[in-house]
């Protein structure tokens, strides 16, 4: 999936648009959003829009990039990394004849990185 398709899917699904509108003083209209997904040459070009409408569309695109696209790509990279680690470990254990529970749990690793807000400053756990 490319970023353009991500924006189109976010528009079609609707929750991202609702979140965007909740956070903005001026909601984005379905007619304005339809310009992003259309490939029809008869539609008005984005350059012909008023400056405020262009700005609203740009803000929506940035909103999707920040709150959907980046998180989706981060999760995709993380899953790929875990899969590659497991494949590497499985291949090494087969080639060396070693059998064991060598898979690292990234969930546990992430849990260790969470700050302990109950401890006093300067007395954090090692």
N, C-alpha and C positions, 0 to 999 in steps of 0.2 A: 504494500500500500504506500502510495506517495502522500505528501502533505496535502495536495489539492483534494485528493479523495477523502482524506481525513476530515477536512473542512466540510465537504459535501455531506459526509456521513453524520457529522455533528449537527448540521442544519436539519437533516432529515429526521434524526433521532429526537431532537427537540429539547432534551434536558440541558444541554450546554447553552442553548439559546436562552432558556428560562433563567439559568444561573447568571448569564451575561446581563440580561435585562434587569434582574434583581439588583445587580451591583452598579448599574448605570442610572444616571438621572434621566437620560433619554433612551427609551427602548428602541431596539432595532426592529424594523418591520419585515414581515415575510416578503414583501415586494422587493425590498432592498437586498435581502438575503438570496432571493431567486437569481439575482445578477451574478452571484458567485458560482452557482451551479449550472447555469445555462451555457450551452454551446451554440445557441441560436444567434445567427448573425443579425437578425432583425431587431434584437434587443438593444436598448440604449447602451452605449459604451460607458465604462467606468469613468472615463475622462470627462464625459458630459454631465456628470453628477455635480451637485453643489458641493462646496468644500466641506461642509459639515457632514454630509452623507458619506463622502470619501473618507473622512476622518473616522466616522462611526464604523464603516466597513474595515478600515485598517485596525481599529481597536479590537474588533471581533476576531480578525485573523490572528492578531497577536495573542488574544485571550486563548484561542484554540491552540496556538503553538505552545504557549506556556503551560496551560493546564491539562492538555490532552496529549499532544504530539510528543513533547519531551518526556513525559511520564511513560507513555507507551513505548518509546524507543529505549528508555532506561530499563524498563521491565523486560523488554525483548533482549537487550544485551545481557542482562543478568541471567535470564533463562538459558541463553546460549552459552554463557560462561559456565554455569552449573553443568549443562549437558556435556560441554567439552571436557571439563574436569572429570566427570564420571567416565567418559569414554577413555580418557587418558589413563585413569586409574585402572579401569577394567582391562585395557590393553597391556599395561605394565604387569598386572598381577597374573595375566595369562602367560605372558612371555617369560616371567621369572618363576612361575609356579606358585607364587605367594597367594594365599587366600586370607582375607581378613576384612574387617570393617574399616576401610580406609576413607570412606566418603565423608567429606566435611559437610556439616549442616550449616548453611548460610543463615538460616533462621537463628540458630544459636549464636553465631558470630555477630549478627546484627543486634541481638538482645544484649550482648555484652557492651555494646557501644552506647546504649541509652544512658543518659546522665542520671545520677541518683540525687534527686532533688531533696531528699530527706537529710542528707549529710550537710554538715557545716562547711563553709568555705575553708579550704586548706586541709580538710580532713576527708577528702575523697578516698574511696576504696582504691587500692593499687590495681 
